[in-house]
Amino acid sequence: MAIQIYKSGQGRYVRVGTAIGMALVVLMLAYYAMVVLGRHLPTAETWSVYVQFGVPALFAVALVLVAAWLLNKPSFVDFLIATESEMKKVSWSSRAELLGSTAVVIVTVFLMAFIIWLVDMGFLAFLTKVLHLW
């Protein structure tokens, strides 16, 4: 029985992006497992190297198989295809609008931080001068 990809012509970009994201997560988890096992295994034993590298490798293979199964599961693939079709409908902002909006957000954040700092200094002055609490 040959393995067939469910709806192979649809949702290509989302499937590839999801596969890359899953691969990065698998690699990071395998590396973390390798480092943790390296810290806790005795270094004098010859089998510890096999355990340190073998267990994360088997773990990575198992996660890759789960990811491959998930990327071919009909309900998940239909969700990815629907996501890609909805993203094609989005009207993206122009570069000028994006830069203008970013500038407004940055200025607003700094202005609010300055106002909160002023209020904080006011409370500090009130507590130290009037109530002698500080």
Secondary structure, 3 states (H helix, E strand, C coil): CCCCCCCCCCCHHHHHHHHHHHHHHHHHHHHHHHHHHHHHCCCCCCHHHHHHHHHHHHHHHHHHHHHHHHCCCHHHHHHHHHHHHHHHHCCCCCHHHHHHHHHHHHHHHHHHHHHHHHHHHHHHHHHHHHCCCC
